[in-house]
Amino acid sequence: MRYVDRLPGMRERPSGDGSVLVTGASSGIGEATVSALIGCGFHVWATVRREVDEHRLLATHADRVTVRRCDITDPDQVTALGAEVVASGLVGLVSNAGIAVPAPLEYLPLEHFRHQLEVNLVGQLAVVQAVLPALRRSRGRVVVVGSIGDRIATPMLGAYNASKFGLLGLTDSLRAELAPSGIRVMLIEPGVISTRIWNSGRVRGEELLAAAPPEATTHYQSQIDRIRTDADRAGDHGLPPSAVADVITKAMTTNNPRPRYLVGRDAHIAAVIARLPDRLRYRLTAAKA
């Protein structure tokens, strides 16, 4: 039986016993996690939304991956996926699918706010519910990919922060509720990672701003410029997705996983800032006039 390559703080234990479901596997962290778990000997179920991503994963990993196109906000698709996965058996879930909708909250259309929560929060629970019967049988694990944005909120990312703060609470409650069943639940909190989410988020933001009244740019132009600059910097200089995939693999395989894992120096710094007194933290994170 194969053993996982040793990671810092990791005990040796057999791996590759069974299948793991990874949502949002079309690119970035999800795609890197598929490769990392397959490298450990697992079979991986991977969800994507586009045919081109399905073909690429199959061409890369052949029969080591089972790809299903699934929108986690579509109840029928989630139910069908869950039924298939439960029938096959599952030892782990990596709940990774997510989007970012950047815009000033004052002018953010509520349907876009709801969509942010549907993808990043409601859809995560829907998948967990769909596959829990299999995880209960295997006493498996749930690894939730959150963000350091679940500890500290920033301007122009209010909807994203709301979804990640909610995901933190969801994960903590799941951890407590599922403990008697022997199911471990872990939260991964990455800082800035170089993934497609920054470009797609910027596109969404530009579309929302184009449809907003002129006052949106009057009131928020400096903040809009700042988030554009941050998005460009993140896309170019963030950690590679493999850095998060390595931590996810550790959480999925180590004998005694931690409840939370920070990924990246910036995430560790932000976690310290989040513990500062409220007034000081607000001064550090508030937008500048």
C-alpha positions as CSV (number, residue, x, y, z in Angstrom):
1,M,0.0,0.0,0.0
2,R,1.3,3.4,-0.9
3,Y,2.1,6.1,1.7
4,V,1.7,9.8,1.4
5,D,4.9,11.8,1.0
6,R,5.7,13.3,4.4
7,L,4.6,16.9,5.0
8,P,5.6,19.0,8.0
9,G,3.9,17.8,11.2
10,M,2.5,14.7,9.4
11,R,2.4,11.2,10.7
12,E,2.7,8.3,8.3
13,R,-0.6,6.6,7.5
14,P,-1.8,4.5,4.6
15,S,-3.5,6.6,1.9
16,G,-5.4,6.0,-1.3
17,D,-8.1,3.9,0.4
18,G,-11.1,5.0,-1.5
19,S,-12.5,8.1,-3.3
20,V,-12.6,11.8,-2.5
21,L,-15.0,14.3,-4.1
22,V,-13.5,17.7,-5.1
23,T,-15.9,20.5,-6.1
24,G,-14.9,23.4,-8.2
25,A,-12.1,21.3,-9.9
26,S,-11.9,23.2,-13.2
27,S,-8.9,25.3,-12.3
28,G,-6.8,26.8,-9.5
29,I,-7.0,25.2,-6.1
30,G,-9.6,22.5,-7.1
31,E,-7.6,21.3,-10.1
32,A,-4.3,21.3,-8.1
33,T,-6.1,19.3,-5.3
34,V,-7.3,16.7,-7.8
35,S,-3.7,16.1,-8.9
36,A,-2.4,16.1,-5.3
37,L,-4.9,13.5,-4.1
38,I,-4.4,11.3,-7.1
39,G,-0.7,11.5,-6.4
40,C,-1.5,10.1,-2.9
41,G,-3.3,7.1,-4.5
42,F,-6.9,8.3,-4.1
43,H,-9.5,8.0,-6.8
44,V,-11.1,11.5,-7.2
45,W,-14.6,12.5,-8.2
46,A,-14.3,16.0,-9.6
47,T,-17.0,18.5,-10.4
48,V,-16.8,21.1,-13.1
49,R,-19.3,23.2,-15.1
50,R,-17.7,23.2,-18.6
51,E,-17.2,20.4,-21.1
52,V,-13.7,21.7,-21.9
53,D,-12.6,21.3,-18.2
54,E,-14.1,17.8,-18.1
55,H,-12.1,16.7,-21.2
56,R,-8.9,18.2,-19.8
57,L,-9.1,16.4,-16.5
58,L,-9.9,13.1,-18.1
59,A,-7.0,13.6,-20.6
60,T,-4.6,14.3,-17.7
61,H,-5.7,11.7,-15.2
62,A,-7.6,9.0,-17.2
63,D,-9.4,6.5,-15.0
64,R,-8.0,8.0,-11.8
65,V,-10.7,10.7,-12.0
66,T,-14.4,10.6,-12.5
67,V,-15.6,14.0,-13.7
68,R,-19.2,15.2,-13.4
69,R,-20.5,18.5,-14.6
70,C,-22.4,20.0,-11.7
71,D,-23.6,23.5,-10.7
72,I,-23.8,23.3,-6.9
73,T,-26.6,25.9,-6.9
74,D,-28.8,23.5,-8.9
75,P,-30.6,21.1,-6.4
76,D,-31.3,18.5,-9.0
77,Q,-27.7,18.3,-10.2
78,V,-26.5,18.1,-6.6
79,T,-29.0,15.4,-5.7
80,A,-28.0,13.3,-8.8
81,L,-24.3,13.7,-8.0
82,G,-24.8,12.7,-4.4
83,A,-26.8,9.6,-5.3
84,E,-24.0,8.4,-7.6
85,V,-21.2,9.2,-5.2
86,V,-23.0,7.6,-2.2
87,A,-23.7,4.4,-4.2
88,S,-20.0,4.2,-5.1
89,G,-18.5,5.1,-1.7
90,L,-16.6,8.1,-0.4
91,V,-13.9,8.7,2.2
92,G,-13.6,12.5,1.8
93,L,-15.1,15.7,0.5
94,V,-13.1,18.8,-0.5
95,S,-15.7,21.6,-0.7
96,N,-13.8,24.1,-2.8
97,A,-16.2,25.7,-5.4
98,G,-16.5,29.4,-5.0
99,I,-16.7,32.8,-6.7
100,A,-16.0,36.5,-5.8
101,V,-18.4,39.3,-6.5
102,P,-16.6,42.6,-5.8
103,A,-18.6,45.8,-5.6
104,P,-19.5,48.5,-3.1
105,L,-22.4,47.1,-1.0
106,E,-24.4,50.3,-1.4
107,Y,-24.8,49.6,-5.1
108,L,-24.6,45.8,-5.2
109,P,-27.8,44.4,-6.8
110,L,-29.4,42.0,-4.3
111,E,-29.7,39.2,-6.8
112,H,-25.9,39.2,-7.2
113,F,-25.5,39.2,-3.4
114,R,-27.8,36.2,-3.2
115,H,-25.8,34.5,-5.9
116,Q,-22.6,35.0,-4.0
117,L,-24.1,33.3,-0.9
118,E,-25.8,30.6,-3.0
119,V,-22.4,29.5,-4.5
120,N,-20.1,30.1,-1.5
121,L,-22.4,29.1,1.3
122,V,-25.7,27.4,0.5
123,G,-24.2,25.3,-2.3
124,Q,-21.5,24.1,0.1
125,L,-24.0,22.8,2.6
126,A,-26.1,21.2,-0.2
127,V,-23.1,19.1,-1.3
128,V,-22.3,18.1,2.3
129,Q,-25.9,17.0,2.8
130,A,-25.9,15.0,-0.4
131,V,-22.8,12.9,0.4
132,L,-23.0,12.6,4.2
133,P,-24.5,9.1,4.1
134,A,-21.3,7.9,2.4
135,L,-19.0,9.8,4.8
136,R,-20.8,8.4,7.8
137,R,-20.3,4.9,6.6
138,S,-16.6,5.5,6.0
139,R,-16.1,7.8,9.0
140,G,-14.6,10.1,6.4
141,R,-13.5,13.7,6.3
142,V,-14.7,17.1,5.1
143,V,-12.2,19.7,4.1
144,V,-13.8,23.1,3.4
145,V,-11.8,25.7,1.5
146,G,-12.5,29.0,3.0
147,S,-10.4,32.2,3.0
148,I,-8.6,34.5,5.4
149,G,-11.5,36.7,4.4
150,D,-13.5,34.7,7.0
151,R,-11.6,36.5,9.8
152,I,-11.1,40.0,8.5
153,A,-13.4,42.0,6.1
154,T,-12.1,44.5,3.5
155,P,-13.7,47.2,1.4
156,M,-15.3,46.2,-2.0
157,L,-15.5,42.5,-1.0
158,G,-18.5,42.7,1.4
159,A,-20.5,40.0,-0.3
160,Y,-17.5,37.7,-0.5
161,N,-16.6,38.3,3.1
162,A,-20.2,37.7,4.2
163,S,-20.1,34.3,2.4
164,K,-16.8,33.3,4.0
165,F,-17.7,34.5,7.5
166,G,-20.8,32.4,7.1
167,L,-18.8,29.4,5.8
168,L,-16.6,29.7,9.0
169,G,-19.7,29.4,11.2
170,L,-21.1,26.6,9.0
171,T,-17.9,24.6,9.3
172,D,-17.6,25.1,13.0
173,S,-21.1,23.8,13.5
174,L,-20.6,20.8,11.2
175,R,-17.4,19.9,13.1
176,A,-19.3,19.9,16.4
177,E,-22.4,18.0,15.0
178,L,-20.5,15.3,13.2
179,A,-17.9,14.6,15.9
180,P,-20.0,11.8,17.4
181,S,-20.1,10.1,13.9
182,G,-16.3,10.1,13.7
183,I,-16.3,12.6,10.7
184,R,-13.5,15.1,10.9
185,V,-14.2,18.6,9.5
186,M,-11.4,21.0,8.7
187,L,-11.3,24.6,7.4
188,I,-8.5,25.8,5.1
189,E,-7.9,29.6,5.2
190,P,-5.7,30.7,2.3
191,G,-4.4,34.1,1.8
192,V,-3.7,35.4,-1.7
193,I,-3.5,32.5,-4.2
194,S,-2.8,33.0,-7.9
195,T,-6.0,31.6,-9.4
196,R,-8.5,32.4,-12.0
197,I,-10.9,33.8,-9.4
198,W,-9.2,37.2,-9.5
199,N,-9.7,37.7,-13.2
200,S,-13.3,36.4,-13.2
201,G,-14.0,38.4,-10.1
202,R,-12.7,41.5,-11.8
203,V,-14.8,40.9,-14.8
204,R,-17.9,40.6,-12.6
205,G,-17.0,43.8,-10.8
206,E,-16.5,45.7,-14.0
207,E,-19.9,44.6,-15.3
208,L,-21.6,45.6,-12.0
209,L,-19.9,49.0,-12.0
210,A,-20.9,49.6,-15.7
211,A,-24.6,49.1,-14.7
212,A,-24.4,51.1,-11.5
213,P,-25.4,54.8,-11.3
214,P,-22.7,57.5,-11.7
215,E,-22.6,58.1,-8.0
216,A,-21.0,54.7,-7.5
217,T,-17.7,55.9,-9.0
218,T,-18.1,59.3,-7.4
219,H,-18.2,57.8,-3.9
220,Y,-16.0,54.8,-4.4
221,Q,-13.5,55.5,-7.2
222,S,-10.4,55.3,-5.0
223,Q,-11.5,52.0,-3.5
224,I,-12.4,50.6,-6.9
225,D,-8.9,51.5,-8.1
226,R,-7.3,49.9,-5.1
227,I,-9.1,46.6,-5.6
228,R,-8.2,46.5,-9.2
229,T,-4.6,46.9,-8.3
230,D,-4.8,44.3,-5.6
231,A,-6.5,41.8,-8.1
232,D,-3.7,42.3,-10.6
233,R,-1.0,41.8,-7.9
234,A,-2.8,38.7,-6.6
235,G,-3.0,37.2,-10.0
236,D,0.7,37.8,-10.7
237,H,2.3,37.3,-7.2
238,G,0.0,35.1,-5.1
239,L,1.1,31.6,-4.0
240,P,0.5,28.8,-6.5
241,P,-2.6,26.7,-6.0
242,S,-0.4,23.7,-5.3
243,A,0.5,25.3,-1.9
244,V,-3.1,25.0,-0.8
245,A,-3.5,21.6,-2.4
246,D,-0.6,20.3,-0.3
247,V,-2.3,21.5,2.9
248,I,-5.6,20.0,1.8
249,T,-3.9,16.7,1.2
250,K,-2.3,17.0,4.7
251,A,-5.8,17.6,6.3
252,M,-7.2,14.7,4.4
253,T,-4.5,12.2,5.4
254,T,-2.8,13.1,8.6
255,N,-3.8,11.1,11.7
256,N,-4.6,14.1,13.8
257,P,-5.7,17.0,11.6
258,R,-6.1,20.5,13.0
259,P,-9.5,22.2,12.8
260,R,-8.1,25.1,10.8
261,Y,-5.1,25.6,8.5
262,L,-3.8,29.0,7.5
263,V,-2.0,29.1,4.1
264,G,0.5,31.9,3.3
265,R,2.4,34.5,5.1
266,D,-0.3,37.1,4.4
267,A,-3.0,34.9,5.9
268,H,-0.9,34.5,9.1
269,I,-0.5,38.3,9.3
270,A,-4.2,38.9,8.7
271,A,-5.0,36.4,11.4
272,V,-3.0,38.5,13.9
273,I,-4.7,41.7,12.7
274,A,-8.1,40.1,13.2
275,R,-7.2,39.6,16.9
276,L,-6.4,43.3,17.5
277,P,-8.7,45.5,19.5
278,D,-11.7,46.6,17.4
279,R,-10.8,50.2,17.0
280,L,-7.3,49.5,16.0
281,R,-8.4,46.8,13.5
282,Y,-10.9,49.1,12.0
283,R,-8.3,51.8,11.5
284,L,-6.0,49.4,9.7
285,T,-8.7,47.9,7.4
286,A,-10.9,51.0,6.6
287,A,-10.7,52.5,3.2
288,K,-8.8,55.7,2.9
289,A,-10.5,58.9,1.7
